[in-house]
């Protein structure tokens, strides 16, 4: 299967940490019988499943292009992110069910100080790892890792609120706060799942990268195409960590193939110096094809 990439190592780290955090949160729920702690444990269950999916997707996405997939397998990461989003939505529905049951038939809460301590430790671990995962995922341009990091960050936000809320229940004795906290957690989890699905579907639909990236591409093309006239019909799409770029380069009709090819090489070198995961296709055209609305060469 080839060597293990950094992205795969990070996904494996998420899986190990997720299992540890899940164990702590299940223990907190088992000790306290809190619906809020149940919702937190269920969200961590989804995070473990998401880490497994992300690891499998990253392994598959790392495969080189073949006859059946000449553009590679990088879009597998978007499929993984969509599946993770669906799992989050299902977790939200289960949380709503538990919150309703706890509201209709409340149970006594016990061992709250120890449960709060266990859940708090799990939250600190998740917070540190989510920060690192988002940082590295964006650096590696990995949708699967970024989605995994967002799940953990959502878990941290809800966990902080849950720990504070359960502590308030312990201080005030207001048991109705417990299912209310669970329901509020479910709303946040549902929003997180829908946002993850929306972002991933954009990748599957070949959405363009951010405007700042497109602007930088135009600047690099304009600055490194000396000898050409213009570049037009520039199109991009992101497929996992790989960005595909294509455009038409207009050159003087008297220019030789070798000269126009040298310009293309210069443009590609400048682009890849800043964007390593880039696949470029340039179509050279004579000057009568100029549209006067593309990238003007500096």
KAVEN-V585988 format. One record per residue. RES is the residue in three letters. SS is DSSP state (~ for helix, > for strand, _ for the rest). OMEGA is omega as a letter, one per 40 degrees, with the letter a starting at -180 (* if undefined). D_LAST is the distance of its C-alpha to the last C-alpha in Angstrom with 1 decimal. Layout:
res,ss,omega,d_last
RES,SS,OMEGA,D_LAST
RES,SS,OMEGA,D_LAST
//
This chain:
res,ss,omega,d_last
UNK,_,i,45.5
UNK,_,a,43.3
UNK,_,i,42.7
UNK,_,a,42.7
UNK,_,i,39.3
UNK,~,i,38.7
UNK,~,i,38.3
UNK,~,i,41.7
UNK,~,i,43.3
UNK,~,i,42.2
UNK,~,i,43.6
UNK,~,i,46.8
UNK,~,i,47.0
UNK,~,a,46.8
UNK,~,a,49.6
UNK,~,i,51.9
UNK,~,i,51.2
UNK,~,i,51.7
UNK,~,i,55.1
UNK,~,a,56.1
UNK,~,i,55.1
UNK,~,i,56.7
UNK,~,i,59.9
UNK,~,a,60.0
UNK,~,i,59.4
UNK,~,i,62.0
UNK,~,i,64.4
UNK,~,i,63.7
UNK,~,a,64.4
UNK,~,a,67.5
UNK,~,a,69.0
UNK,~,a,68.3
UNK,_,a,68.3
UNK,_,i,65.6
UNK,~,i,63.7
UNK,~,i,60.7
UNK,~,i,60.7
UNK,~,a,61.2
UNK,~,i,58.0
UNK,~,i,56.2
UNK,~,i,57.6
UNK,~,i,56.7
UNK,~,i,53.0
UNK,~,i,53.1
UNK,~,i,54.7
UNK,~,i,51.6
UNK,~,i,49.4
UNK,~,i,51.3
UNK,~,i,50.9
UNK,~,i,47.2
UNK,~,i,46.8
UNK,~,i,48.6
UNK,~,a,46.4
UNK,~,a,43.2
UNK,~,i,44.5
UNK,~,a,45.4
UNK,~,i,42.1
UNK,~,i,40.1
UNK,~,i,42.3
UNK,~,a,41.7
UNK,~,a,38.0
UNK,_,i,37.7
UNK,_,i,39.0
UNK,_,i,36.7
UNK,_,i,35.8
UNK,_,a,38.7
UNK,_,a,39.7
UNK,_,a,40.5
UNK,_,a,37.4
UNK,_,i,34.6
UNK,_,i,32.1
UNK,_,a,34.2
UNK,_,a,36.6
UNK,_,a,34.4
UNK,_,i,35.3
UNK,~,a,38.8
UNK,~,i,37.8
UNK,~,i,37.2
UNK,~,i,40.7
UNK,~,a,42.2
UNK,~,i,40.7
UNK,~,i,42.1
UNK,~,i,45.5
UNK,~,i,45.4
UNK,~,i,44.8
UNK,~,i,47.8
UNK,~,i,49.9
UNK,~,i,49.1
UNK,~,i,50.1
UNK,~,i,53.4
UNK,~,i,54.0
UNK,~,i,53.6
UNK,~,i,56.2
UNK,~,i,58.6
UNK,~,i,58.2
UNK,~,i,59.1
UNK,~,a,62.2
UNK,~,i,63.3
UNK,~,i,62.8
UNK,~,i,65.0
UNK,~,i,67.7
UNK,~,i,67.7
UNK,~,a,68.0
UNK,~,a,70.9
UNK,_,a,72.7
UNK,_,i,71.8
UNK,_,i,72.9
UNK,_,i,73.8
UNK,_,a,71.0
UNK,_,i,72.0
UNK,_,a,70.7
UNK,~,a,67.9
UNK,~,a,67.2
UNK,~,i,66.8
UNK,~,i,64.7
UNK,~,i,62.4
UNK,~,i,62.1
UNK,~,a,61.2
UNK,~,i,58.7
UNK,~,i,57.1
UNK,~,i,56.7
UNK,~,a,55.0
UNK,~,i,52.6
UNK,~,i,51.6
UNK,~,i,50.9
UNK,~,a,48.9
UNK,~,a,46.8
UNK,~,a,45.8
UNK,~,a,44.9
UNK,~,i,43.0
UNK,~,a,40.7
UNK,~,a,40.1
UNK,~,i,39.7
UNK,~,i,37.1
UNK,~,a,35.1
UNK,~,i,35.2
UNK,~,i,34.8
UNK,~,i,31.5
UNK,~,a,30.4
UNK,_,a,31.4
UNK,_,a,30.0
UNK,_,i,33.6
UNK,~,a,34.8
UNK,~,i,38.4
UNK,~,i,38.4
UNK,~,i,36.8
UNK,~,i,39.3
UNK,~,i,42.1
UNK,~,i,41.0
UNK,~,i,41.0
UNK,~,a,44.5
UNK,~,i,45.7
UNK,~,i,44.2
UNK,~,i,45.9
UNK,~,i,49.0
UNK,~,a,48.8
UNK,~,a,48.4
UNK,~,a,51.4
UNK,~,i,53.4
UNK,~,i,53.1
UNK,~,a,54.3
UNK,~,i,57.1
UNK,~,i,58.4
UNK,~,a,58.5
UNK,~,i,60.2
UNK,~,i,62.8
UNK,~,i,63.5
UNK,~,i,64.2
UNK,~,a,66.5
UNK,~,a,68.4
UNK,~,a,68.8
UNK,~,a,69.8
UNK,_,i,71.4
UNK,_,a,69.6
UNK,_,a,69.3
UNK,~,i,67.6
UNK,~,a,64.4
UNK,~,i,64.1
UNK,~,i,63.5
UNK,~,i,61.4
UNK,~,i,59.1
UNK,~,a,59.0
UNK,~,i,58.1
UNK,~,i,55.3
UNK,~,i,54.0
UNK,~,i,54.0
UNK,~,a,51.9
UNK,~,i,49.2
UNK,~,i,49.4
UNK,~,i,49.1
UNK,~,a,46.0
UNK,~,i,44.4
UNK,~,i,45.3
UNK,~,i,43.9
UNK,~,i,40.6
UNK,~,i,40.3
UNK,~,a,41.0
UNK,~,a,38.5
UNK,~,a,35.6
UNK,~,i,36.6
UNK,~,i,37.0
UNK,~,i,33.3
UNK,~,i,32.4
UNK,~,i,34.9
UNK,_,i,33.3
UNK,_,i,29.8
UNK,_,i,28.4
UNK,_,i,24.7
UNK,_,a,24.0
UNK,_,a,23.5
UNK,~,i,20.7
UNK,~,i,19.5
UNK,~,i,19.0
UNK,~,i,17.2
UNK,~,i,14.8
UNK,~,i,14.2
UNK,~,a,13.7
UNK,~,i,11.0
UNK,~,a,9.2
UNK,~,i,10.0
UNK,~,a,9.0
UNK,~,a,5.4
UNK,~,a,5.5
UNK,_,a,7.9
UNK,_,i,7.5
UNK,_,a,6.8
UNK,_,i,9.4
UNK,>,a,9.3
UNK,>,i,9.0
UNK,>,i,9.2
UNK,>,a,11.2
UNK,>,a,14.3
UNK,>,a,17.8
UNK,>,a,16.8
UNK,>,i,20.2
UNK,>,i,21.7
UNK,>,a,25.2
UNK,>,i,27.1
UNK,>,a,30.2
UNK,_,a,31.9
UNK,_,a,30.0
UNK,>,i,27.6
UNK,>,i,24.5
UNK,>,a,23.7
UNK,>,i,20.2
UNK,>,i,19.5
UNK,>,i,16.9
UNK,>,i,16.3
UNK,>,a,13.5
UNK,>,a,13.5
UNK,>,i,13.4
UNK,_,a,15.1
UNK,_,a,18.8
UNK,_,a,19.8
UNK,_,i,17.9
UNK,_,i,20.5
UNK,~,a,21.1
UNK,~,a,20.9
UNK,~,i,17.4
UNK,~,i,16.1
UNK,~,i,18.1
UNK,~,i,16.6
UNK,~,i,13.1
UNK,~,i,15.0
UNK,~,a,16.8
UNK,~,i,13.9
UNK,~,a,12.6
UNK,~,i,16.3
UNK,~,i,17.0
UNK,~,a,14.5
UNK,~,a,15.8
UNK,~,i,19.3
UNK,~,i,19.2
UNK,~,a,19.2
UNK,_,a,20.9
UNK,_,a,23.7
UNK,_,a,25.5
UNK,>,i,22.8
UNK,>,a,23.4
UNK,>,i,20.4
UNK,>,a,20.8
UNK,>,i,18.0
UNK,>,a,19.2
UNK,>,a,17.6
UNK,>,i,18.1
UNK,>,a,18.1
UNK,~,i,16.2
UNK,~,i,19.3
UNK,~,a,18.7
UNK,_,a,15.5
UNK,_,i,16.5
UNK,_,i,14.1
UNK,_,i,14.3
UNK,_,i,12.4
UNK,>,i,9.1
UNK,>,a,6.4
UNK,_,a,3.8
UNK,_,*,0.0
//
